[in-house]
Amino acid sequence: MHIKKRDSSIDQFDPIKIKEAIYSAVRASHIEDYEAVTEEIYNEVKEKISDKFNINTPKIRDIEKII
């Protein structure tokens, strides 16, 4: 899958960046089982991205809205 960046260039979609952002937010929230919560949210976000953009190239803003 590819993603359209803010400068309109197209790049390879890197889901690890999404996971890292979720991890940081969950960790900052001082949730006790932050690794399990991160994984749960990440899997849900991946599924929504896959369902919504299986053919189209999403923009970064589209991904941000899902998260």
N, C-alpha and C positions, 0 to 999 in steps of 0.2 A: 504494500500500500504506500502511496505517496501523500504528501501534504503540501498545501500551498502556503508559503511563508508570507510574512507581512510585506516583504519587498516584492511580492508576486512571483518569486522563484519557486520552483518545485523541487522538493527534496524527499529523500526516503523517510518514511514515518518511523520514529524510534519510540516504541512503547515504554522503554526503560526510563525515558525522561518523564513520562507521565507517572510512573511508579515512584520515582524519586521525589516528585513534587507532592504526591499524596503522602508519602512517608514523612516528609518534612512537616507537612501540615498536621498530620496525626501526632507526630512526636511533640510538636509545639503545643498541642492541646493537652499534654500530660496524661494521655490515655494509658492505662496500665498495660494492656495487652496490645501495644501499638503495632507489632509485627502482624498479628492475626487480623487486626482491623484494617491495616494497610492492604493486606492481601485480598480481603473481602471487597473493599472499595475498588481496588485495582481491577479485579475480575469483573465486577459489575460495569465499570467504565469501559473496559475492553469490549465487552459484549455489546454495549450500547453503540460504541463507535463502529464495530463490525456490522451491526444491524442497519445503522443509519447510512453508512458510507461504503457499502460493499461494492458499489460501482463508481460513484463520484469521488473526486479528490476533495477532501475537506480542507477548509482554511483553519489556521491556528485558532481563530476566534470560535469556530464551530466546536472544536475540541474543548476549549476553555468553558464554553457554555454547558457542555455535558458534565464536566468535572465540577 
